[in-house]
Amino acid sequence: MKNILFFITLLVFSINSFSQSKSPKEFLGYELGDRFTRHHQVVDYFNHIATENNNVKLVKYGETYENRPLHLAFITAPKNFSKLENLRTNHLKSIGILEGIGNSDVTIVWLSYNVHGNEAVSTEAAMKTLYALVDPTNSEIKKWLENTIVIIDPCLNPDGRDRYVNWYNQYQNKPFNINPDSKEHHEPWPGGRANHYLFDLNRDWAWASQVETQSRLKEYNKWMPHIHVDFHEQGINNPYYFAPAAEPYHEIITDFQRDFQVEIGKNHAKYFDKNGWLYFTKEVFDLLYPSYGDTYPLYNGAIGMTYEQGGSGRAGLGIKTADDDVLTLKDRIEHHYTTGLSTIEMASLNADKLQQELIAYFKKATQNSSGKYKSYVISSNNSKDKINSLKKLLDTHQIKYGSPSSSSSAKAFDYKNNSTKNVRIKENDLVINTNQPKSNFINALFEPQTKLVDSLTYDITAWSIPYSRGLEAYALTKALVLKEVSTNVVEPNVSGVKKPYAYLTKWNSIEDASFLAYLLQNKVKVRFSTSAFSIEGKEYGAGTLIITRKGNEKLGNKFDVIVSNAANKFDRKVIGVTSGFVSKGKDFGSSSVRYLKAPKVVVLSGDGVSSLGFGEVWHFFEQQINYPITVLDTDYFNRVDLSQYDVLVLPSGYYGSIFNKNKLDELKTWVQKGGRVVAIDRALSTFASSDAFELSKYKDDDERKAKEKERKEQQEKLVLERYDNLERKSLSNITTGSIFKAKMDNSYPLGFGYDNHYYTLRQGNNNFAYLTEGVNVSVIVSKNDLVSGFAGVNALKDIETSLVFGVEEKGRGAVIYLADNPLFRSFWENGKLIFSNAIFMVGQ
């Protein structure tokens, strides 16, 4: 009798607890789908549900750049909720992430919503999903939660979401207008897709350049879910997309991961078929690039999936589609809600299998990596900055590393020479062995050549870390024995004499650029050497910063303090010397040692400018080197007096409507008077089409005519192609994010700090001829310079003898051409010093 009373009391308590949980409509005051919900209201609703239920926990895991909070909601059965931390650690022990023996009896499903801010249905669906999960009257869902922990991230990108929602709420018609021509269906630049710094967070999982990603990965690696879903939207005329994904799949994705995607897809189809909803699978969205919200989980053992609802920022509350249907926000919510619950259902029904397979995945990874290479060695010949930067990334992903137990010789793949040979392994090299839980992810990041089973892919096809970071590195087919980590001896950052004649420090990393930026903002006058020199028994390369006491007299005693503080803040090794008389090279008073004037930098943004390209530049200055810039918008750029500025940065974009002939002539005059233009990626086309500048896509008129004839012949051939083969045939003309080894002239200021080569990421057909009168700082010489990724046969012909980086000097100024984007997604670390050189060194 007591037991019956107890269970009745428990049931009444549960029902009463839920009765205090308001539906989204009751809490917000409107039906989901009637309007878009601002982020703070979403947070308030999740807080409400967590407060009113004994099986929901809301955790703040970070903040965005605009100080909006990031949250995770944990939902499971009360019996699991009381031991949530114990379940987490047991799970990580069972897969070998934590030491010890664990016996996990729950499956973990992580649902991520709204990584693209203007794909705003996701967060609305998250609220509906949360409410369903706490409904005690739904016995089926309650049963799922008995063996399942559901983690909901309601909004990965609050800054982008609110940018979109605030705009839409301001400009929508009332009632909403379904006409696609209406203003409410046309977002202004830059749109709400990206985060504050206009980065695509769905391509940042592996590189962790953004604060949102960095915060999320800390939590993700604490849980390592069995299933992760990334909720998206696509074009308004597309039906719903869910797994299985399209080829190419990366080779490390297991058969079980492939098969379970099919099983989940079948379960979704069951519900969509019942409702008569259209959907498609196995198309467009492949699983190759490792930095997506589906591939990153897959490479970490989970079932990673993307779900795509038709709509996105264009759809608003409702829009008329090409087939004369009306797609509403309520429709879109219902579809994401359905696949979300279907995913949880499949996780629960297959909990044992999911657990067994994840344990087996990590056990195999730890005991015997499936990849060809068992050790990746980063030579100690690399700079300390490059090695420390890599360690930081490895720590972010909880990848273990160490040093060899002894020096030895080994047969290895040499990234620098793109060949296998005998190499010398040294005790102070950095080694990443693959016999650890993150084995597959390590192989995906470091593999020299991406294996492509299909060249039709959604993103870049090469990203290998040794190339993207310019590292001297080797890949070994045998694992190295590692020694215990030893504590490095800490050396003072400032050495040499007190009150020296000058301070000297190297110039070969972005950290050096941050050090310089700090000095310039503190009014310290800095010089740099344009050639190598030796002094007091030490050798210094071109670009070395020379901070003389002469010129800094106004700072008095603060001079030494500022330099010392900067050295400590940025961990720079600064050496004080007693004289400007060098033993080899040019003395400090030589014209070869130039005064580095702090540049006043402007960056163009707005219509015509790539929002992602602008964001990369913006983030570089504000978050990486902390140097002030002025942002000018294209709609008033022509009214700005450029004579107030030294450097104009043109991110990738189409500038035809901004730089007409008259404006280009004005720009040329400004350059001749000492101005510097830094043009990136597609911005180069503006100069290539103008007679005022030397840049061209062709060496001469004969080559232009030959290329035009060749293109015409190719088009005529395509007319005869079958329609279903046209897309694949066109691949012969494109480059999909491939890595080339380019020659580098490191004697010119744009090449300071580099070796005689540079690994560049070439995208599209951004091919330009060598400059005939300017300086060709970096060039691709041959199609054989391709080291990783896909490039079509016709594209390879055009890439031969093409410019990577060049400088056209005009009068006292210069135009700096960066044909390949050195700041791409902020993960191409090897390019950041090139951009720093363009800003600080060239034209001084």
TORNUVEX-174347 format. One record per residue (C-alpha): x, y, z. Coordinates in steps of 0.1 Angstrom, whole numbers, padded with zeros to 4 digits, always signed. Example, Ala and Ser with C-alpha at 12.3 -4.5 7.8 and 13.67 -1.06 7.14 Angstrom:
<pts>
+0123-0045+0078/+0137-0011+0071/
</pts>
This chain:
<pts>
+0000+0000+0000/+0028+0024+0009/+0045+0016-0025/+0013+0025-0043/+0009+0057-0024/+0045+0065-0031/+0041+0060-0069/+0009+0080-0070/+0026+0109-0051/+0055+0107-0076/+0031+0107-0105/+0012+0137-0091/+0045+0155-0085/+0057+0149-0120/+0024+0161-0135/+0024+0191-0113/+0060+0198-0122/+0052+0198-0158/+0020+0218-0153/+0043+0246-0143/+0062+0243-0176/+0047+0266-0200/+0045+0259-0237/+0064+0282-0260/+0031+0299-0268/+0022+0304-0232/+0056+0317-0223/+0063+0339-0253/+0028+0351-0260/+0026+0338-0295/+0026+0306-0315/+0060+0293-0327/+0061+0303-0364/+0041+0335-0360/+0073+0355-0356/+0110+0351-0350/+0121+0349-0314/+0150+0370-0303/+0179+0352-0287/+0174+0365-0251/+0138+0353-0252/+0150+0318-0262/+0174+0318-0233/+0146+0329-0210/+0124+0300-0222/+0152+0274-0217/+0158+0288-0182/+0121+0285-0175/+0120+0248-0185/+0152+0240-0166/+0138+0257-0135/+0104+0239-0136/+0117+0204-0143/+0138+0180-0123/+0153+0163-0153/+0166+0194-0172/+0199+0212-0167/+0209+0244-0184/+0246+0252-0186/+0262+0284-0198/+0294+0274-0217/+0306+0307-0231/+0298+0340-0247/+0299+0354-0282/+0320+0384-0293/+0289+0405-0288/+0285+0391-0252/+0255+0369-0259/+0255+0338-0237/+0259+0303-0252/+0240+0275-0235/+0235+0237-0235/+0204+0220-0222/+0208+0184-0208/+0176+0164-0207/+0172+0128-0196/+0152+0106-0172/+0152+0117-0135/+0171+0085-0126/+0199+0094-0150/+0198+0131-0141/+0208+0125-0105/+0240+0109-0116/+0247+0129-0148/+0284+0135-0140/+0290+0099-0132/+0274+0088-0165/+0296+0113-0183/+0329+0101-0168/+0319+0064-0172/+0312+0070-0208/+0345+0086-0214/+0363+0058-0196/+0345+0032-0217/+0359+0047-0249/+0393+0054-0235/+0392+0092-0234/+0396+0090-0196/+0417+0065-0177/+0400+0037-0158/+0373+0012-0166/+0338+0025-0174/+0306+0008-0182/+0282+0032-0200/+0245+0023-0202/+0232+0054-0219/+0235+0068-0254/+0242+0105-0259/+0225+0126-0286/+0237+0162-0293/+0214+0184-0313/+0230+0217-0326/+0207+0244-0339/+0213+0277-0358/+0250+0276-0366/+0241+0299-0395/+0223+0328-0380/+0198+0334-0408/+0188+0297-0410/+0166+0308-0381/+0140+0281-0381/+0164+0259-0361/+0162+0277-0328/+0124+0279-0331/+0124+0241-0336/+0147+0237-0306/+0121+0252-0283/+0094+0229-0295/+0117+0199-0292/+0126+0209-0256/+0090+0212-0246/+0082+0178-0260/+0110+0162-0241/+0096+0173-0207/+0061+0163-0214/+0052+0136-0188/+0021+0125-0207/+0042+0113-0236/+0051+0078-0225/+0071+0070-0256/+0095+0100-0252/+0098+0092-0215/+0109+0057-0225/+0135+0070-0248/+0150+0092-0221/+0154+0061-0199/+0186+0052-0218/+0193+0085-0236/+0209+0118-0226/+0198+0146-0250/+0220+0177-0253/+0205+0207-0270/+0225+0237-0281/+0196+0260-0291/+0217+0285-0309/+0254+0281-0319/+0255+0316-0335/+0234+0341-0314/+0251+0372-0330/+0242+0361-0365/+0207+0350-0355/+0199+0383-0338/+0213+0402-0368/+0189+0384-0390/+0159+0384-0366/+0162+0421-0358/+0164+0430-0395/+0134+0408-0404/+0112+0420-0376/+0120+0456-0386/+0112+0452-0423/+0086+0424-0427/+0052+0432-0440/+0022+0427-0417/+0008+0403-0426/+0040+0388-0441/+0042+0390-0479/+0049+0357-0497/+0060+0375-0529/+0098+0367-0533/+0103+0402-0546/+0093+0418-0514/+0120+0435-0493/+0115+0411-0464/+0130+0383-0486/+0162+0402-0494/+0187+0406-0466/+0211+0435-0468/+0249+0430-0467/+0264+0411-0448/+0233+0390-0439/+0228+0370-0408/+0246+0337-0418/+0280+0344-0402/+0290+0353-0366/+0301+0388-0354/+0334+0386-0373/+0315+0372-0403/+0330+0337-0401/+0311+0307-0412/+0310+0287-0379/+0301+0255-0397/+0335+0255-0413/+0354+0263-0381/+0350+0231-0361/+0385+0218-0368/+0403+0251-0368/+0387+0267-0338/+0395+0303-0348/+0363+0317-0333/+0354+0321-0296/+0321+0303-0301/+0339+0272-0315/+0366+0273-0289/+0339+0273-0261/+0318+0246-0278/+0347+0222-0283/+0355+0222-0246/+0321+0209-0239/+0319+0186-0269/+0351+0168-0258/+0337+0164-0223/+0308+0143-0237/+0318+0128-0270/+0282+0120-0281/+0272+0089-0300/+0251+0111-0324/+0255+0147-0334/+0230+0165-0357/+0236+0200-0372/+0203+0216-0382/+0205+0239-0413/+0184+0255-0441/+0190+0256-0478/+0174+0273-0508/+0136+0279-0507/+0128+0256-0536/+0146+0226-0521/+0127+0198-0502/+0140+0186-0469/+0174+0169-0469/+0185+0143-0444/+0211+0114-0442/+0225+0094-0457/+0250+0119-0471/+0265+0122-0506/+0298+0110-0518/+0327+0116-0513/+0329+0102-0479/+0363+0104-0463/+0379+0070-0463/+0382+0069-0425/+0344+0069-0421/+0334+0034-0410/+0309+0010-0425/+0288+0013-0393/+0287+0051-0396/+0276+0048-0432/+0250+0021-0424/+0235+0039-0394/+0230+0070-0414/+0209+0049-0438/+0189+0035-0409/+0182+0070-0394/+0172+0082-0429/+0147+0054-0432/+0132+0063-0399/+0128+0099-0409/+0113+0089-0442/+0086+0069-0424/+0074+0101-0407/+0078+0123-0438/+0059+0097-0460/+0031+0096-0435/+0027+0134-0438/+0033+0136-0475/+0064+0158-0471/+0090+0159-0499/+0126+0150-0490/+0159+0138-0506/+0190+0120-0495/+0225+0111-0508/+0229+0144-0527/+0250+0175-0525/+0262+0173-0489/+0293+0151-0488/+0315+0141-0459/+0350+0150-0468/+0361+0184-0454/+0369+0177-0416/+0357+0210-0402/+0319+0207-0406/+0293+0201-0378/+0288+0166-0393/+0323+0156-0403/+0340+0167-0371/+0318+0144-0350/+0322+0116-0376/+0360+0118-0374/+0355+0116-0336/+0335+0083-0337/+0299+0097-0337/+0272+0095-0362/+0274+0130-0376/+0247+0144-0398/+0234+0175-0414/+0197+0181-0418/+0187+0208-0443/+0153+0224-0444/+0143+0246-0474/+0141+0282-0465/+0170+0301-0450/+0171+0339-0447/+0151+0344-0478/+0120+0325-0466/+0110+0348-0437/+0076+0338-0422/+0064+0326-0455/+0073+0326-0492/+0059+0315-0525/+0082+0288-0540/+0089+0280-0577/+0062+0253-0578/+0036+0277-0565/+0035+0263-0530/+0037+0285-0499/+0065+0276-0475/+0059+0289-0440/+0080+0291-0409/+0055+0268-0392/+0061+0242-0419/+0099+0245-0414/+0096+0242-0376/+0075+0210-0379/+0100+0193-0402/+0131+0200-0380/+0110+0190-0349/+0102+0157-0366/+0137+0147-0375/+0149+0158-0341/+0126+0135-0323/+0131+0107-0349/+0169+0109-0342/+0163+0106-0304/+0140+0076-0311/+0167+0058-0332/+0193+0065-0306/+0172+0050-0278/+0162+0020-0299/+0198+0013-0308/+0215+0024-0276/+0234-0009-0271/+0247-0010-0306/+0257+0026-0306/+0276+0021-0274/+0294-0010-0286/+0304+0006-0319/+0317+0037-0303/+0338+0017-0279/+0351-0004-0308/+0359+0027-0328/+0381+0042-0301/+0396+0008-0291/+0407+0002-0327/+0420+0038-0330/+0441+0034-0298/+0454-0001-0305/+0460+0001-0342/+0454+0032-0363/+0436+0025-0396/+0457+0051-0414/+0489+0045-0433/+0509+0067-0410/+0515+0060-0373/+0535+0090-0364/+0536+0126-0375/+0569+0144-0366/+0571+0182-0365/+0608+0191-0368/+0624+0212-0341/+0638+0232-0370/+0605+0250-0371/+0602+0282-0351/+0590+0280-0315/+0560+0301-0325/+0549+0277-0351/+0553+0247-0327/+0535+0265-0299/+0506+0275-0322/+0502+0239-0333/+0503+0226-0297/+0475+0250-0288/+0454+0235-0316/+0462+0200-0305/+0453+0208-0269/+0419+0222-0281/+0411+0188-0296/+0426+0168-0267/+0452+0153-0291/+0482+0139-0272/+0518+0146-0283/+0554+0143-0270/+0590+0139-0280/+0610+0109-0293/+0628+0089-0266/+0660+0092-0286/+0674+0106-0319/+0673+0082-0348/+0670+0079-0386/+0638+0067-0402/+0622+0063-0436/+0594+0089-0438/+0573+0110-0461/+0589+0145-0462/+0561+0171-0467/+0586+0197-0479/+0599+0176-0507/+0566+0156-0512/+0586+0124-0513/+0596+0095-0491/+0632+0094-0479/+0655+0088-0449/+0652+0116-0424/+0668+0124-0390/+0645+0124-0360/+0657+0145-0331/+0649+0143-0294/+0634+0177-0293/+0611+0172-0323/+0573+0172-0316/+0556+0138-0323/+0519+0130-0327/+0514+0093-0326/+0482+0079-0339/+0478+0051-0314/+0454+0073-0293/+0416+0078-0293/+0417+0108-0317/+0436+0087-0342/+0413+0091-0372/+0409+0128-0367/+0447+0131-0365/+0450+0113-0398/+0424+0135-0414/+0442+0166-0403/+0478+0155-0412/+0473+0133-0442/+0496+0145-0470/+0471+0138-0498/+0434+0137-0495/+0420+0105-0510/+0391+0114-0533/+0366+0088-0545/+0346+0115-0562/+0357+0149-0573/+0322+0164-0569/+0326+0179-0535/+0310+0207-0515/+0342+0224-0502/+0380+0225-0504/+0398+0192-0511/+0431+0199-0492/+0439+0213-0458/+0469+0192-0444/+0483+0210-0413/+0520+0208-0423/+0512+0227-0455/+0486+0251-0441/+0510+0260-0413/+0543+0259-0433/+0558+0233-0411/+0589+0211-0417/+0573+0178-0410/+0575+0140-0417/+0550+0112-0417/+0562+0077-0405/+0546+0043-0411/+0558+0032-0377/+0550+0047-0343/+0578+0063-0324/+0585+0056-0287/+0580+0088-0267/+0597+0101-0236/+0582+0117-0206/+0574+0154-0211/+0602+0175-0196/+0599+0210-0183/+0616+0236-0205/+0641+0259-0190/+0626+0294-0189/+0648+0320-0203/+0644+0358-0199/+0626+0375-0227/+0650+0405-0227/+0687+0398-0227/+0719+0416-0234/+0730+0449-0219/+0708+0473-0199/+0700+0506-0216/+0713+0492-0250/+0720+0511-0282/+0692+0491-0298/+0669+0461-0292/+0667+0434-0318/+0641+0407-0324/+0632+0383-0352/+0604+0387-0377/+0589+0354-0389/+0555+0349-0372/+0522+0365-0365/+0533+0368-0329/+0561+0391-0340/+0534+0412-0358/+0514+0414-0326/+0546+0425-0308/+0552+0452-0334/+0516+0464-0333/+0519+0469-0295/+0551+0489-0299/+0536+0511-0326/+0505+0518-0306/+0527+0528-0277/+0545+0554-0299/+0577+0534-0301/+0596+0541-0333/+0607+0508-0349/+0631+0501-0378/+0637+0469-0398/+0665+0455-0418/+0660+0447-0455/+0688+0422-0455/+0705+0397-0432/+0733+0409-0408/+0755+0397-0380/+0763+0415-0347/+0779+0405-0314/+0782+0369-0326/+0746+0364-0337/+0730+0362-0371/+0697+0380-0379/+0675+0376-0410/+0659+0401-0433/+0629+0417-0416/+0646+0418-0382/+0630+0445-0360/+0656+0471-0348/+0643+0493-0320/+0670+0520-0315/+0672+0544-0286/+0677+0571-0312/+0643+0584-0322/+0626+0573-0290/+0642+0599-0267/+0608+0615-0261/+0597+0583-0242/+0625+0587-0217/+0628+0559-0192/+0594+0545-0205/+0612+0533-0236/+0629+0504-0220/+0598+0496-0199/+0575+0495-0229/+0599+0472-0248/+0603+0449-0218/+0566+0448-0212/+0560+0440-0249/+0586+0412-0248/+0569+0396-0218/+0534+0401-0230/+0540+0384-0263/+0568+0361-0252/+0594+0375-0276/+0631+0371-0272/+0646+0406-0274/+0683+0411-0274/+0700+0444-0264/+0731+0453-0283/+0757+0480-0275/+0764+0493-0310/+0749+0498-0345/+0781+0486-0361/+0776+0452-0375/+0802+0426-0383/+0784+0415-0415/+0757+0432-0435/+0745+0468-0432/+0749+0491-0402/+0718+0504-0384/+0722+0538-0399/+0723+0524-0434/+0695+0532-0459/+0690+0494-0459/+0676+0498-0424/+0642+0515-0428/+0620+0534-0404/+0587+0516-0400/+0560+0542-0399/+0528+0531-0382/+0504+0527-0411/+0469+0541-0410/+0448+0513-0424/+0414+0513-0440/+0394+0482-0450/+0365+0483-0474/+0333+0466-0465/+0297+0466-0478/+0279+0457-0511/+0303+0441-0536/+0327+0429-0509/+0328+0393-0498/+0314+0393-0462/+0335+0363-0453/+0366+0379-0469/+0360+0412-0450/+0355+0392-0418/+0388+0374-0421/+0406+0408-0424/+0386+0424-0396/+0392+0394-0373/+0430+0394-0381/+0434+0430-0370/+0412+0430-0339/+0416+0395-0325/+0450+0384-0338/+0474+0414-0338/+0452+0440-0320/+0459+0468-0345/+0434+0496-0351/+0417+0499-0385/+0391+0522-0400/+0363+0504-0419/+0348+0522-0449/+0316+0512-0465/+0313+0509-0503/+0283+0532-0504/+0303+0562-0493/+0338+0552-0501/+0340+0576-0531/+0334+0606-0507/+0363+0597-0484/+0396+0616-0486/+0421+0587-0489/+0451+0611-0483/+0445+0606-0446/+0454+0570-0448/+0484+0549-0458/+0470+0514-0466/+0438+0504-0483/+0428+0468-0479/+0404+0453-0505/+0391+0420-0493/+0379+0395-0519/+0349+0409-0538/+0336+0424-0570/+0344+0461-0573/+0333+0470-0608/+0306+0493-0596/+0329+0511-0571/+0361+0514-0591/+0351+0528-0625/+0378+0542-0648/+0379+0576-0631/+0381+0561-0596/+0409+0538-0607/+0428+0568-0621/+0423+0585-0587/+0435+0554-0569/+0466+0552-0591/+0474+0589-0582/+0470+0581-0545/+0494+0551-0548/+0519+0572-0567/+0519+0597-0538/+0528+0569-0513/+0496+0550-0507/+0495+0512-0506/+0467+0490-0518/+0464+0454-0506/+0441+0435-0530/+0430+0399-0521/+0417+0371-0542/+0388+0382-0565/+0396+0419-0558/+0425+0414-0582/+0401+0413-0612/+0394+0450-0608/+0431+0458-0615/+0435+0431-0642/+0408+0447-0663/+0423+0482-0661/+0449+0498-0683/+0461+0518-0653/+0477+0488-0637/+0501+0461-0649/+0482+0430-0636/+0467+0408-0663/+0454+0373-0667/+0475+0369-0699/+0512+0373-0707/+0505+0391-0739/+0478+0396-0766/+0487+0363-0783/+0480+0343-0751/+0447+0362-0746/+0435+0352-0781/+0447+0316-0777/+0428+0313-0744/+0396+0328-0758/+0398+0304-0787/+0403+0274-0764/+0374+0284-0742/+0351+0287-0772/+0361+0252-0784/+0354+0238-0749/+0320+0254-0749/+0312+0239-0783/+0322+0205-0770/+0299+0209-0740/+0270+0215-0763/+0274+0179-0775/+0277+0165-0740/+0248+0146-0723/+0230+0169-0698/+0236+0144-0669/+0274+0146-0676/+0277+0184-0679/+0284+0190-0642/+0312+0164-0640/+0326+0175-0673/+0329+0211-0660/+0352+0199-0632/+0381+0197-0657/+0381+0235-0656/+0381+0242-0619/+0403+0239-0588/+0385+0230-0556/+0407+0243-0529/+0440+0226-0537/+0475+0231-0523/+0504+0240-0545/+0541+0245-0537/+0550+0280-0549/+0584+0296-0553/+0590+0325-0528/+0614+0355-0532/+0622+0360-0495/+0646+0389-0503/+0617+0412-0509/+0598+0427-0479/+0566+0408-0488/+0585+0375-0484/+0604+0384-0452/+0604+0356-0427/+0598+0328-0452/+0619+0301-0468/+0623+0300-0506/+0590+0283-0510/+0554+0288-0499/+0524+0264-0498/+0494+0281-0512/+0457+0272-0513/+0444+0279-0548/+0406+0281-0552/+0387+0286-0584/+0404+0300-0615/+0421+0330-0599/+0450+0328-0623/+0471+0359-0633/+0502+0362-0654/+0536+0371-0639/+0542+0408-0636/+0565+0420-0663/+0577+0451-0645/+0566+0445-0609/+0580+0421-0583/+0569+0384-0586/+0573+0375-0549/+0556+0341-0551/+0546+0322-0582/+0534+0287-0593/+0558+0274-0619/+0544+0241-0631/+0512+0220-0628/+0536+0195-0611/+0536+0218-0581/+0503+0204-0570/+0509+0186-0537/+0473+0179-0525/+0437+0182-0535/+0418+0182-0568/+0424+0204-0598/+0409+0197-0633/+0432+0190-0662/+0423+0222-0680/+0426+0242-0647/+0461+0229-0642/+0471+0243-0676/+0460+0278-0666/+0476+0275-0632/+0510+0270-0647/+0532+0301-0645/+0506+0320-0625/+0511+0347-0598/+0505+0339-0562/+0518+0372-0546/+0532+0402-0564/+0539+0439-0559/+0534+0466-0585/+0554+0496-0574/+0541+0530-0586/+0559+0562-0576/+0563+0562-0539/+0536+0536-0533/+0526+0501-0543/+0498+0478-0552/+0502+0444-0534/+0484+0416-0552/+0475+0385-0531/+0460+0362-0557/+0455+0335-0531/+0438+0345-0499/+0465+0343-0471/+0439+0347-0444/+0415+0320-0456/+0391+0310-0428/+0419+0320-0404/+0432+0284-0406/+0458+0291-0433/+0484+0300-0406/+0512+0301-0431/+0497+0331-0449/+0493+0354-0420/+0529+0367-0421/+0525+0375-0458/+0495+0397-0449/+0515+0413-0420/+0544+0420-0444/+0519+0436-0469/+0506+0459-0441/+0538+0468-0423/+0569+0461-0445/+0561+0467-0481/+0565+0503-0493/+0582+0517-0462/
</pts>
